[in-house]
Amino acid sequence: MSTHEIPFLDLVTVHRELRDELRSVFETALDTAGFIGGPVVREFERDFAEFCEAPFCVGMASGTDALRFALIAAGVRAGDTVVTVPLTFIATTEAISQAGARADFVDVDERTYTMDPEALRTYLETGCTPDPITGRLVSHRTGSPVTAVVPVHLYGQITDMDPILELAARYDFMVIEDACQAHGAEYFSTKEGRWRKAGSMGRAAAFSFYPGKNLGACGEAGAVTTDDERLAQRCQLLRDHGQSRKYFHDNEGYNGRLDAIQAGLLLVKLRHLAKWNEQRRQVASRYDELFADADGMLVVPHVPSWSRPVYHLYVVRVPDRDALQKSLAAAGIGTGIHYPIPLHLAKAYRHLGFRPGDFPISEQAASQVLSLPMFPELSPEPQSEVVRWVLTSRKAAGGQIHAPETVRRQQA
């Protein structure tokens, strides 16, 4: 790989290496005409459930479908409030609103960029009032009951789940994990005294297999994992027009099925996922070492003791992010921004009435995060080149930053 052209993501090499196995999936589909459903889909669902340490998996057409159907199947109703974070891809909130609910937000932790359990606690204790009849918390902002919370495991980093699940038990809401960037990420539950996989802790979880993900299809695909058999059965109905069997519609559903060809391709790749995740961790470790003497010129990813991330992305923070990205692009180094506009300030949600300053940590992160090249095959030489250009650019800009300031929050 030329040091003058270092891609942000390399999807060519992995498919070249697996070409024969992937071609055989397509050839089998042609020979059997098995394109929709069938044994290949069931095999992938079984194997991915096992990988996630979850009893059930239901394949979907996309990660967005997975989250939307998980919410509906879990019992979220029209008008309910579902709480998530503003620093995420819009599919998180699309799934909420398309399930008929209203999205509301709490801020992220300043180091992990995932949902801050203390911000959620404050929201529940000071931003909600118990309904006198049902006892369920009603959001002051939306005027409707809080029935679910969607923590987003962002960039391959898992959310601090114990305190969120504790709040869920106390205030009677469901937790649906958005694990679309966290295939194989792990969380150490102090309460249970063991490591838990992303997708095994909430009432259900949604995964995306968009091509650039740690486990990516050759097109669109997703899945729901859950330990609730009834929820899994509802998801199976929802993805297939509400059919319990062909032309017998128990309810009105959707067309959100996982194609058999994509399931077969994912089966091939799933066998390599643990190895790829470990390679990503090695790439991240090299970045950490190379940036160790950066003297405060940037903030590298923080890994809490309870987290084993899978580095879907390696995200650094600098105050002059756009200038750094431009400098790296001029050097032939690909980067990404995930995400430049926190959702509460997106044009699509202007009608919700949020203003700048409502979620300051998410807003600050959105203006400063930059995703550096990250993929399993990234070798030390080009990686060193990336770091050299980053540090050279920061020094030229006189860049010196400090750890993010803690935003003071009202204590419960």
N, C-alpha and C positions, 0 to 999 in steps of 0.2 A: 504494500500500500504506500503510495507516494506521500511524503510529508507535506506536499503542497495541496493534496486533496484528501482530507480526513473527513469522512462522512459523519453526520450525527448518528446515523443508524445504518447498519449494513444488513439488508434483507436478502442480498444476492448470495452471499457465501453459504449461509445455512441451507438454502434451498438447492444450491449446487451440490453440496455434500450429501443431501438426502434425496437427490433427484430420482434414483431408481426406485426407492421405497415409495415415494410420493406418486410416481407414475403408475406403480402397480395398483394403488388405491383407485385411480381413475379408470384403469383398464378393467379392474374387477367390477366397478360400477357399470361400465359399458357392457360387460359380458352378462351381468345379471339384471340389468335395468333397475337396480336398486338405488333410487335417487332420493326418495323421501321416507324417513323413518327406517324401520327394520333393524336387523341384528347389529349392524355397525354402530348405529346411534346408541343402542342399548349397551353395547360393549364399552363405548367411550364414556357413557354416563356412569357405568359401574366403576371403571378405572379412575375417572376423575373424582368421584365421590370418595374412593379409597385414598387417593392422593391427598385430598382435603381433610381426611379423617371425619367425614360426614356420612350419615347413613344413606342419604338420597341425593341424587343429582338429576336435574331435568334440563336437557339441551334446549337452547333457544337460538333464534335467528340473529340476535345481537345482544350486547350487554345492556343496552337500553331496554329492550324487551324483557330481559331477565329481571332488572330492577322493578320495572313497571308491574310485571306479573307477580313478582314476589310480594309487592305491597298490596296488590288487589287480593291475592290468595290469602295473605295474612289477615285480611279483614279491614284494611284501611278503606274508609267510606268517603263519599263525596262530601266536601266541606271540612273534613278533618284537617288538623294541622300536623305536618311532618317536619321535624327539625333536622337540618343538616348544616353544612359549612359553606361559606361563600367561595372558598379557594378550592375549586374543583371544576371539572368539565361540565358543561350545561346539561349533559345527559342525565346527571343526578337529579336536577330539578325538573327537567322535562318528564322524567319517569314519575315524579311526585305529582305534578300538575295533571299529567295524562291519566293518572289513577283517580283523578277527581279531587285530590287534596290540595291544600295550599302549603307551599314551602315557606318555612321561616328559618332564621339563621342564628347560630352562635359562632363566636370567633374561634380561631385555631390557636394551638400552642405555638409560641414564638420560636421553638427549636425544632419541633417535628413537623409542623404545618398540618397536623391532623387535629381533629376536634379536641378542644380543651375541656376536660371533664369539669373543671371549676367554672368555666363560662357556662356550661350546660346547667350546672347546679344553681348558679345565680339566676339564670333565665327561669328555671322551674320554680325557684323559691321567691323571687321578687318580680318576675315578669308574668306570672300566672296566678290564677285564683281557683280554688277548688269549686266545682259545681256543687251547689247545695243539695241536689238530688242524687246525682251519680257519684259525686266525690272525685270525679276525674278533673285534672287540671285543665283550665281554659286559658289560652294565651290572651294577654291583654292586647297584643298587637293584632291578632287575627280575629279574636272573638270566638274561636272554635276550640274544641278539645284537642289536646296533644295526644295522639294515639300511637305515634311511631317516631323514632329517631334513627337517622341514617348517618352513622360515622363513615367517613371516607378514608380508606387505607391508601394514602397518597404517595406517589413516586416509588411504590414498593415498600413503604414504611407503614407499619401497622399502628392502629390507634390504641391508646391506653384504655383497654376494654373493661377491666375489673370495676372501676368506679362508675362507668356508664351503665353496665349491667346492674350494679347495685342500685343506681337511681331508677332504672327501669322497674326493678322489683318493688321499690318503695312507692313509685308514683304511677304504676300500672300502665306502662306503655311498652310497645314492642321495639326491639332493636333489629334492624335489617342492615347488614353489612354491605357497603359498596366496596367490593374487593376487586374491582375491575383492573387495578394496577398491582395486585398483590398475590399473584399465583405462587403459593409456597411460603409466603411470609409467615413468621411465627411470633407468638406472644407468650410471655411467661406469666401465667395467672398465679399470683401470690395466694389468692383465695383457694385455688385448687392444688397448688404446689406442683404444677406441671406446665410444659409448653403446649400451646394450642395453635392449630393452623388457622390462617385466615379462611373464613367460610365455614367454621365449625362452632362459632360462639354465639351468634345471634339467632333469632327465630328463623332467619333465612339469610342468604347472601347472594349477591349478584356478581358474576364474572363476565368480563369481555374477552373475546379471542380475536379482537381486531389485529391485523397482521403485525403491527409493531409491538404488541404486548410480549411479555416473557414467554407465554404460550400463545402463539398467534396462528390463526387459520390462514388460508389463502383467499381471503374474502371476509365477509361478516359472519360472526358466530358469537354465542354467549351461553351461559348456563346459570341455573339456580341450584345452590346446595342448601340442604336443610336436614334437621333431625325430626321433622314433623311429617309423617306419612300423608296425612290429610292435605297439608299444604302442598306437598309434592304432587298429589293427585289433582288438586285444583289447578296447579301450574300446567300439568299435562293437558287438561281440558282447555284452559285459556289459550295455549299456544296453537291449538288445533280446532278452531271454530266451535269449541264447546262440545266436541264429539267424544262420547264414551266408546262408541264404535262407529264405523262408517255410516254416515247419514242419520245417526241417532244423536241429536243435539240436546244435551242436558241443560245447557244455557247458551247464551250468546258469547262467543269468544272472539279470537283474533287469529290472524295468520302469522305465527311467530315460531315456526318449526326450524329446527337445526337440520340442514341438508346432510344426507348420508355421506356425500363426498367430503364435505368439510369435517364431519365427524371422523371419517377415516384418516384424513390428513392430520387431524389433531391427535388421533391415537398414535400415529407414527412419532409425532413430535413429543408427546407426553412421556415417552420412554427416555427422552433426553433432557427433560425439564430440570430435574434435580442437578444434573451436571452443569447445565447452562446457568442456573441460579448461582451455583458455587463459583463459576467463572466470573459472573457479574460481581460477586463479593470480592473476588481477587482483584478485578479491575478497580473497584471502589477503594480497596485497601491501598493499591498503588497510588491512586489519586491522593488519598489521605497522607501518605508518606511524602509524596512530591510537594504537597502544599504545606507540609509541617512547618517550614521556615518562612511562611508567607508574611509573617510579621503584621498580622491584622489587616492584610489587604483584601481579604474576602472571608466569608463564612462558609465553611464546608458542612456537609450533612451531619447532623447530630444523631447518634444511635444510643438510646437509653438502654439500661441494663436489661429491661424486660422485652427488648425487641431484637429479632433476627430479620432484618430487611432483605429484600431480594433485588433492590436497585433496578427497578423498572427504569428509573432515571437517576442520574447523578446531578443534583441541583445545588449550585452555589449561589451566594447572594453578594451583590456589589451595588453601591449606590448609583453608579453610572452604567447600569446594565446595558442600555441601548448603545452607548459608545463602545463598550467592550464587545458586544455582539458584532457591531460593524467592523471593528478591528480584526476580529477572528475570521469573519467572512472574507475580508480582503486577503487574509493569509491562507484561504482555502479550507478553513475549518468550519464544519457544520455545527450549529447549535439550535436550541429550541427555547421557547418561552412557555411555561406551563404554570400559571395562566396569566395573561397580561391585564385582564379586567376581572376583578372579583364579581361574582354573579349578582350581588345586591345592587351593583352599579351598572349592570348590563342594560342596554337599551330595551331588551326584551322584557325586563322586569321593572321598568320605570314606573309602571302603574302601582307597584307595591309601596312606593313612597319612601324608599330608603335614601339616605344622603351620605356624602363623603364624611368619614369620621365615625360612622356607625360601627364599623368593625375594623379598627385601626391596624391590627396585626395582619389580617388578611390583605388590607390595602397596601401596607408597606411591603409585604412579601411580594405581592403582585407586581409592584414597580421595580423590584430588585432581583428576582430569581432568574437564573439562566441555567439551562440544562446543557451540560457538556456531552461530547460523544460518549455513548455507553452502549455496548453490545458485547456478547460473550467472546467474540473473536478479536476484540481490540487488544493489540499487542503492545508491549512496553515502549517500543521506539516511537510510534505515532502518539501514544499517550503522553510521553515526555515532551513531545513537540507541542501538544495542546497546552500543557502546563507552562512551558516556556513562553508561549505567546500570551497566555493569560497574565503571567507575572510581568512580562515586558510591557504589555499594554497598561497594566495597573500602575507600574512605576512611572511610565511616561505621563500618565494622567495625575501623578502625585497622589495616587490613591492610598488612603489610610482610613480604615473603618474600625469600628468597635463592635462588640457583641450587641445584638439588638436590645434596645431599651425595653425593660419590662413595662407593660401598660398596666397601670393601677386599675384594679377592678373593685367594685363594691363587694365587700365581704358579706357572706350570708349571715 
